[in-house]
Amino acid sequence: MRVRVLPSALRDLDIGYEFYERQELGAGDYFIDSISSDIGSLRIFAGIHRKRGDYFRFSSKRFPYWIYYGVSGDTAYVAAVLDSRQNPVRIRDREKDLGKRE
């Protein structure tokens, strides 16, 4: 399985990186490394997670983030990487928007 990270998810990763880097120098790099490892696991495990609307969703191993992805053919498309601590209404709104933008 191939894995492709869409621009919307890259923006989410940038936001997460900046947040953690403000907390402690180097924490942003650790965040990116950890989430990248989680995303990389989709090469093997894509399609086994619970669906949330049109997308599969799973939790990051080390950070309170949800990773949303779809599967088409032999490719998993990561559409969003959302902080699970944010306002639930904001998360629902973003989930609704996922199908519209990608």
DRENTORKOL-3810 file (N, C-alpha, C; in nm, 4 decimals):
REM DRENTORKOL-3810
@n.u->0.0853; n.v->-0.1183; n.w->0.0000; ca.u->0.0000; ca.v->0.0000; ca.w->0.0000; c.u->0.0895; c.v->0.1241; c.w->0.0000
@n.u->0.0569; n.v->0.2162; n.w->-0.0872; ca.u->0.1251; ca.v->0.3457; ca.w->-0.0887; c.u->0.0504; c.v->0.4410; c.w->0.0032
@n.u->0.1201; n.v->0.5410; n.w->0.0537; ca.u->0.0588; ca.v->0.6406; ca.w->0.1418; c.u->0.0898; c.v->0.7783; c.w->0.0857
@n.u->-0.0140; n.v->0.8585; n.w->0.0714; ca.u->0.0010; ca.v->0.9965; ca.w->0.0225; c.u->-0.0603; c.v->1.0901; c.w->0.1248
@n.u->0.0118; n.v->1.1933; n.w->0.1630; ca.u->-0.0378; ca.v->1.2921; ca.w->0.2579; c.u->-0.0852; c.v->1.4132; c.w->0.1784
@n.u->-0.2134; n.v->1.4434; n.w->0.1901; ca.u->-0.2728; ca.v->1.5539; ca.w->0.1143; c.u->-0.2350; c.v->1.6889; c.w->0.1761
@n.u->-0.2435; n.v->1.7965; n.w->0.0962; ca.u->-0.2072; ca.v->1.9299; ca.w->0.1463; c.u->-0.2815; c.v->1.9704; c.w->0.2745
@n.u->-0.4068; n.v->1.9315; n.w->0.2882; ca.u->-0.4824; ca.v->1.9670; ca.w->0.4088; c.u->-0.4186; c.v->1.9046; c.w->0.5325
@n.u->-0.3702; n.v->1.7815; n.w->0.5216; ca.u->-0.3041; ca.v->1.7153; ca.w->0.6342; c.u->-0.1664; c.v->1.7769; c.w->0.6600
@n.u->-0.0977; n.v->1.8171; n.w->0.5551; ca.u->0.0315; ca.v->1.8833; ca.w->0.5735; c.u->0.0154; c.v->2.0139; c.w->0.6509
@n.u->-0.0935; n.v->2.0871; n.w->0.6234; ca.u->-0.1212; ca.v->2.2096; ca.w->0.6992; c.u->-0.1455; c.v->2.1764; c.w->0.8461
@n.u->-0.2209; n.v->2.0696; n.w->0.8720; ca.u->-0.2448; ca.v->2.0269; ca.w->1.0099; c.u->-0.1140; c.v->1.9937; c.w->1.0799
@n.u->-0.0242; n.v->1.9258; n.w->1.0101; ca.u->0.1056; ca.v->1.8895; ca.w->1.0678; c.u->0.1885; c.v->2.0142; c.w->1.0987
@n.u->0.1831; n.v->2.1134; n.w->1.0105; ca.u->0.2546; ca.v->2.2392; ca.w->1.0352; c.u->0.2031; c.v->2.3073; c.w->1.1623
@n.u->0.0706; n.v->2.3081; n.w->1.1788; ca.u->0.0102; ca.v->2.3694; ca.w->1.2974; c.u->0.0544; c.v->2.2952; c.w->1.4235
@n.u->0.0509; n.v->2.1623; n.w->1.4188; ca.u->0.0950; ca.v->2.0826; ca.w->1.5333; c.u->0.2418; c.v->2.1038; c.w->1.5642
@n.u->0.3235; n.v->2.1080; n.w->1.4599; ca.u->0.4667; ca.v->2.1320; ca.w->1.4779; c.u->0.4891; c.v->2.2645; c.w->1.5498
@n.u->0.4263; n.v->2.3699; n.w->1.5020; ca.u->0.4440; ca.v->2.5028; ca.w->1.5625; c.u->0.3986; c.v->2.5027; c.w->1.7086
@n.u->0.2864; n.v->2.4383; n.w->1.7375; ca.u->0.2363; ca.v->2.4326; ca.w->1.8752; c.u->0.3385; c.v->2.3666; c.w->1.9670
@n.u->0.3865; n.v->2.2490; n.w->1.9295; ca.u->0.4798; ca.v->2.1768; ca.w->2.0161; c.u->0.6164; c.v->2.2433; c.w->2.0220
@n.u->0.6579; n.v->2.3060; n.w->1.9151; ca.u->0.7870; ca.v->2.3745; ca.w->1.9159; c.u->0.7827; c.v->2.4953; c.w->2.0098
@n.u->0.6659; n.v->2.5600; n.w->2.0216; ca.u->0.6509; ca.v->2.6706; ca.w->2.1174; c.u->0.6571; c.v->2.6204; c.w->2.2616
@n.u->0.6174; n.v->2.4961; n.w->2.2834; ca.u->0.6196; ca.v->2.4397; ca.w->2.4183; c.u->0.7626; c.v->2.4122; c.w->2.4635
@n.u->0.8405; n.v->2.3535; n.w->2.3718; ca.u->0.9796; ca.v->2.3197; ca.w->2.4032; c.u->1.0562; c.v->2.2993; c.w->2.2728
@n.u->1.1724; n.v->2.3579; n.w->2.2657; ca.u->1.2557; ca.v->2.3456; ca.w->2.1463; c.u->1.2837; c.v->2.1984; c.w->2.1186
@n.u->1.2547; n.v->2.1530; n.w->1.9976; ca.u->1.2757; ca.v->2.0139; ca.w->1.9589; c.u->1.1513; c.v->1.9280; c.w->1.9695
@n.u->1.0526; n.v->1.9741; n.w->2.0459; ca.u->0.9290; ca.v->1.8957; ca.w->2.0619; c.u->0.8523; c.v->1.8884; c.w->1.9296
@n.u->0.8625; n.v->1.9917; n.w->1.8478; ca.u->0.7959; ca.v->1.9901; ca.w->1.7176; c.u->0.8530; c.v->1.8816; c.w->1.6271
@n.u->0.9843; n.v->1.8646; n.w->1.6313; ca.u->1.0474; ca.v->1.7585; ca.w->1.5525; c.u->1.0025; c.v->1.6214; c.w->1.6013
@n.u->0.9936; n.v->1.6052; n.w->1.7326; ca.u->0.9479; ca.v->1.4778; ca.w->1.7894; c.u->0.8031; c.v->1.4502; c.w->1.7476
@n.u->0.7202; n.v->1.5546; n.w->1.7463; ca.u->0.5819; ca.v->1.5427; ca.w->1.7020; c.u->0.5774; c.v->1.4923; c.w->1.5573
@n.u->0.6522; n.v->1.5563; n.w->1.4690; ca.u->0.6529; ca.v->1.5176; ca.w->1.3278; c.u->0.7035; c.v->1.3743; c.w->1.3113
@n.u->0.8100; n.v->1.3390; n.w->1.3801; ca.u->0.8636; ca.v->1.2025; ca.w->1.3709; c.u->0.7603; c.v->1.1002; c.w->1.4166
@n.u->0.6919; n.v->1.1291; n.w->1.5278; ca.u->0.5934; ca.v->1.0351; ca.w->1.5826; c.u->0.4732; c.v->1.0195; c.w->1.4905
@n.u->0.4198; n.v->1.1309; n.w->1.4432; ca.u->0.3028; ca.v->1.1257; ca.w->1.3549; c.u->0.3418; c.v->1.0603; c.w->1.2216
@n.u->0.4616; n.v->1.0891; n.w->1.1730; ca.u->0.5081; ca.v->1.0263; ca.w->1.0482; c.u->0.5149; c.v->0.8751; c.w->1.0628
@n.u->0.5575; n.v->0.8296; n.w->1.1782; ca.u->0.5610; ca.v->0.6855; ca.w->1.2039; c.u->0.4197; c.v->0.6268; c.w->1.2027
@n.u->0.3260; n.v->0.6980; n.w->1.2664; ca.u->0.1864; ca.v->0.6531; ca.w->1.2660; c.u->0.1324; c.v->0.6456; c.w->1.1233
@n.u->0.1595; n.v->0.7494; n.w->1.0461; ca.u->0.1128; ca.v->0.7529; ca.w->0.9070; c.u->0.1785; c.v->0.6412; c.w->0.8264
@n.u->0.3059; n.v->0.6184; n.w->0.8511; ca.u->0.3773; ca.v->0.5114; ca.w->0.7815; c.u->0.3181; c.v->0.3737; c.w->0.8068
@n.u->0.2557; n.v->0.3563; n.w->0.9237; ca.u->0.1941; ca.v->0.2267; ca.w->0.9557; c.u->0.0787; c.v->0.1936; c.w->0.8620
@n.u->0.0282; n.v->0.2949; n.w->0.7919; ca.u->-0.0814; ca.v->0.2707; ca.w->0.6976; c.u->-0.0372; c.v->0.1822; c.w->0.5809
@n.u->0.0920; n.v->0.1741; n.w->0.5553; ca.u->0.1402; ca.v->0.0849; ca.w->0.4490; c.u->0.0951; c.v->-0.0579; c.w->0.4750
@n.u->0.0836; n.v->-0.0920; n.w->0.6026; ca.u->0.0440; ca.v->-0.2277; ca.w->0.6410; c.u->-0.1018; c.v->-0.2331; c.w->0.6875
@n.u->-0.1456; n.v->-0.1311; n.w->0.7634; ca.u->-0.2739; ca.v->-0.1397; ca.w->0.8332; c.u->-0.3873; c.v->-0.0564; c.w->0.7724
@n.u->-0.3689; n.v->0.0033; n.w->0.6570; ca.u->-0.4739; ca.v->0.0858; ca.w->0.5962; c.u->-0.6014; c.v->0.0040; c.w->0.5769
@n.u->-0.7112; n.v->0.0616; n.w->0.6191; ca.u->-0.8419; ca.v->-0.0004; ca.w->0.5995; c.u->-0.8928; c.v->-0.0804; c.w->0.7176
@n.u->-0.8125; n.v->-0.0967; n.w->0.8233; ca.u->-0.8583; ca.v->-0.1771; ca.w->0.9370; c.u->-0.9236; c.v->-0.0932; c.w->1.0470
@n.u->-0.9105; n.v->0.0374; n.w->1.0387; ca.u->-0.9608; ca.v->0.1255; ca.w->1.1437; c.u->-1.1094; c.v->0.1547; c.w->1.1263
@n.u->-1.1708; n.v->0.2049; n.w->1.2324; ca.u->-1.3129; ca.v->0.2397; ca.w->1.2262; c.u->-1.3335; c.v->0.3582; c.w->1.1335
@n.u->-1.4455; n.v->0.3549; n.w->1.0642; ca.u->-1.4794; ca.v->0.4660; ca.w->0.9748; c.u->-1.5533; c.v->0.5737; c.w->1.0512
@n.u->-1.5237; n.v->0.6963; n.w->1.0145; ca.u->-1.5924; ca.v->0.8140; ca.w->1.0673; c.u->-1.6385; c.v->0.8900; c.w->0.9442
@n.u->-1.7655; n.v->0.8728; n.w->0.9061; ca.u->-1.8126; ca.v->0.9291; ca.w->0.7801; c.u->-1.7495; c.v->0.8543; c.w->0.6639
@n.u->-1.6899; n.v->0.9284; n.w->0.5722; ca.u->-1.6271; ca.v->0.8680; ca.w->0.4549; c.u->-1.4813; c.v->0.8283; c.w->0.4786
@n.u->-1.4280; n.v->0.8606; n.w->0.5959; ca.u->-1.2865; ca.v->0.8375; ca.w->0.6223; c.u->-1.2648; c.v->0.7416; c.w->0.7384
@n.u->-1.1535; n.v->0.6724; n.w->0.7325; ca.u->-1.1080; ca.v->0.5935; ca.w->0.8461; c.u->-1.0392; c.v->0.6902; c.w->0.9429
@n.u->-1.0444; n.v->0.6560; n.w->1.0729; ca.u->-0.9786; ca.v->0.7410; ca.w->1.1722; c.u->-0.9092; c.v->0.6530; c.w->1.2748
@n.u->-0.7871; n.v->0.6917; n.w->1.3097; ca.u->-0.7176; ca.v->0.6233; ca.w->1.4179; c.u->-0.6371; c.v->0.7236; c.w->1.4989
@n.u->-0.6041; n.v->0.6845; n.w->1.6215; ca.u->-0.5319; ca.v->0.7719; ca.w->1.7140; c.u->-0.3819; c.v->0.7547; c.w->1.6982
@n.u->-0.3125; n.v->0.8660; n.w->1.7099; ca.u->-0.1674; ca.v->0.8618; ca.w->1.7146; c.u->-0.1242; c.v->0.7881; c.w->1.8416
@n.u->-0.0114; n.v->0.7226; n.w->1.8354; ca.u->0.0392; ca.v->0.6471; ca.w->1.9508; c.u->0.0880; c.v->0.7382; c.w->2.0635
@n.u->0.1500; n.v->0.8516; n.w->2.0305; ca.u->0.2154; ca.v->0.9334; ca.w->2.1325; c.u->0.1533; c.v->1.0700; c.w->2.1565
@n.u->0.0724; n.v->1.1171; n.w->2.0652; ca.u->0.0137; ca.v->1.2501; ca.w->2.0780; c.u->-0.1383; c.v->1.2403; c.w->2.0690
@n.u->-0.2093; n.v->1.3354; n.w->2.1296; ca.u->-0.3562; ca.v->1.3319; ca.w->2.1259; c.u->-0.4108; c.v->1.3822; c.w->1.9918
@n.u->-0.3779; n.v->1.3114; n.w->1.8866; ca.u->-0.4197; ca.v->1.3484; ca.w->1.7509; c.u->-0.4887; c.v->1.2313; c.w->1.6840
@n.u->-0.5865; n.v->1.2646; n.w->1.5999; ca.u->-0.6541; ca.v->1.1656; ca.w->1.5177; c.u->-0.6056; c.v->1.1827; c.w->1.3749
@n.u->-0.5838; n.v->1.0724; n.w->1.3088; ca.u->-0.5396; ca.v->1.0727; ca.w->1.1696; c.u->-0.6546; c.v->1.0187; c.w->1.0854
@n.u->-0.6978; n.v->1.0984; n.w->0.9891; ca.u->-0.8084; ca.v->1.0633; ca.w->0.9000; c.u->-0.7522; c.v->1.0296; c.w->0.7630
@n.u->-0.7995; n.v->0.9188; n.w->0.7069; ca.u->-0.7508; ca.v->0.8791; ca.w->0.5753; c.u->-0.8585; c.v->0.8024; c.w->0.4993
@n.u->-0.8426; n.v->0.8036; n.w->0.3688; ca.u->-0.9273; ca.v->0.7237; ca.w->0.2810; c.u->-0.8401; c.v->0.6264; c.w->0.2040
@n.u->-0.9030; n.v->0.5275; n.w->0.1444; ca.u->-0.8297; ca.v->0.4288; ca.w->0.0651; c.u->-0.8922; c.v->0.4234; c.w->-0.0736
@n.u->-0.8071; n.v->0.4309; n.w->-0.1735; ca.u->-0.8506; ca.v->0.4178; ca.w->-0.3122; c.u->-0.7481; c.v->0.3314; c.w->-0.3843
@n.u->-0.7930; n.v->0.2154; n.w->-0.4285; ca.u->-0.7001; ca.v->0.1234; ca.w->-0.4945; c.u->-0.5922; c.v->0.0795; c.w->-0.3980
@n.u->-0.4665; n.v->0.1015; n.w->-0.4382; ca.u->-0.3550; ca.v->0.0617; ca.w->-0.3529; c.u->-0.2908; c.v->0.1807; c.w->-0.2810
@n.u->-0.3690; n.v->0.2890; n.w->-0.2613; ca.u->-0.3160; ca.v->0.4096; ca.w->-0.1974; c.u->-0.4046; c.v->0.4534; c.w->-0.0821
@n.u->-0.3406; n.v->0.4851; n.w->0.0298; ca.u->-0.4091; ca.v->0.5469; ca.w->0.1437; c.u->-0.3808; c.v->0.6968; c.w->0.1368
@n.u->-0.4858; n.v->0.7774; n.w->0.1420; ca.u->-0.4745; ca.v->0.9223; ca.w->0.1335; c.u->-0.5029; c.v->0.9826; c.w->0.2705
@n.u->-0.4010; n.v->1.0416; n.w->0.3341; ca.u->-0.4194; ca.v->1.1068; ca.w->0.4637; c.u->-0.4768; c.v->1.2453; c.w->0.4371
@n.u->-0.5985; n.v->1.2682; n.w->0.4886; ca.u->-0.6688; ca.v->1.3927; ca.w->0.4602; c.u->-0.6606; c.v->1.4932; c.w->0.5740
@n.u->-0.6424; n.v->1.4449; n.w->0.6981; ca.u->-0.6388; ca.v->1.5362; ca.w->0.8123; c.u->-0.5653; c.v->1.4717; c.w->0.9281
@n.u->-0.5032; n.v->1.5575; n.w->1.0090; ca.u->-0.4389; ca.v->1.5166; ca.w->1.1330; c.u->-0.4860; c.v->1.6177; c.w->1.2363
@n.u->-0.5876; n.v->1.5790; n.w->1.3151; ca.u->-0.6555; ca.v->1.6743; ca.w->1.4033; c.u->-0.6250; c.v->1.6513; c.w->1.5500
@n.u->-0.6049; n.v->1.7604; n.w->1.6205; ca.u->-0.5859; ca.v->1.7582; ca.w->1.7652; c.u->-0.7181; c.v->1.7169; c.w->1.8297
@n.u->-0.7194; n.v->1.6046; n.w->1.8992; ca.u->-0.8437; ca.v->1.5532; ca.w->1.9573; c.u->-0.8891; c.v->1.6330; c.w->2.0788
@n.u->-0.8075; n.v->1.7280; n.w->2.1258; ca.u->-0.8433; ca.v->1.8079; ca.w->2.2434; c.u->-0.9221; c.v->1.9336; c.w->2.2069
@n.u->-0.9368; n.v->1.9613; n.w->2.0796; ca.u->-1.0069; ca.v->2.0837; ca.w->2.0414; c.u->-1.1578; c.v->2.0689; c.w->2.0588
@n.u->-1.2279; n.v->2.1767; n.w->2.0456; ca.u->-1.3728; ca.v->2.1802; ca.w->2.0604; c.u->-1.4372; c.v->2.0747; c.w->1.9693
@n.u->-1.5230; n.v->1.9876; n.w->2.0258; ca.u->-1.5873; ca.v->1.8831; ca.w->1.9441; c.u->-1.6658; c.v->1.9370; c.w->1.8247
@n.u->-1.7237; n.v->2.0546; n.w->1.8390; ca.u->-1.7971; ca.v->2.1144; ca.w->1.7270; c.u->-1.7009; c.v->2.1452; c.w->1.6126
@n.u->-1.5851; n.v->2.1955; n.w->1.6466; ca.u->-1.4845; ca.v->2.2264; ca.w->1.5442; c.u->-1.4382; c.v->2.0984; c.w->1.4732
@n.u->-1.4212; n.v->1.9904; n.w->1.5502; ca.u->-1.3813; ca.v->1.8626; ca.w->1.4910; c.u->-1.4903; c.v->1.8126; c.w->1.3965
@n.u->-1.6164; n.v->1.8173; n.w->1.4400; ca.u->-1.7272; ca.v->1.7723; ca.w->1.3540; c.u->-1.7344; c.v->1.8545; c.w->1.2263
@n.u->-1.7170; n.v->1.9860; n.w->1.2392; ca.u->-1.7196; ca.v->2.0720; ca.w->1.1205; c.u->-1.6074; c.v->2.0342; c.w->1.0237
@n.u->-1.4901; n.v->2.0075; n.w->1.0757; ca.u->-1.3777; ca.v->1.9686; ca.w->0.9900; c.u->-1.4025; c.v->1.8343; c.w->0.9256
@n.u->-1.4621; n.v->1.7401; n.w->1.0021; ca.u->-1.4955; ca.v->1.6084; ca.w->0.9444; c.u->-1.5927; c.v->1.6240; c.w->0.8277
@n.u->-1.6897; n.v->1.7110; n.w->0.8431; ca.u->-1.7860; ca.v->1.7353; ca.w->0.7347; c.u->-1.7170; c.v->1.7935; c.w->0.6111
@n.u->-1.6194; n.v->1.8806; n.w->0.6348; ca.u->-1.5486; ca.v->1.9455; ca.w->0.5246; c.u->-1.4517; c.v->1.8536; c.w->0.4516
@n.u->-1.4096; n.v->1.7464; n.w->0.5153; ca.u->-1.3099; ca.v->1.6579; ca.w->0.4527; c.u->-1.3528; c.v->1.6096; c.w->0.3157
@n.u->-1.4727; n.v->1.5594; n.w->0.3038; ca.u->-1.5213; ca.v->1.5075; ca.w->0.1764; c.u->-1.5406; c.v->1.6153; c.w->0.0712
@n.u->-1.5652; n.v->1.7379; n.w->0.1131; ca.u->-1.5902; ca.v->1.8461; ca.w->0.0192; c.u->-1.4635; c.v->1.8977; c.w->-0.0472
@n.u->-1.3508; n.v->1.8955; n.w->0.0256; ca.u->-1.2288; ca.v->1.9576; ca.w->-0.0257; c.u->-1.1384; c.v->1.8620; c.w->-0.1004
@n.u->-1.1391; n.v->1.7353; n.w->-0.0644; ca.u->-1.0436; ca.v->1.6419; ca.w->-0.1238; c.u->-1.1044; c.v->1.5692; c.w->-0.2404
END
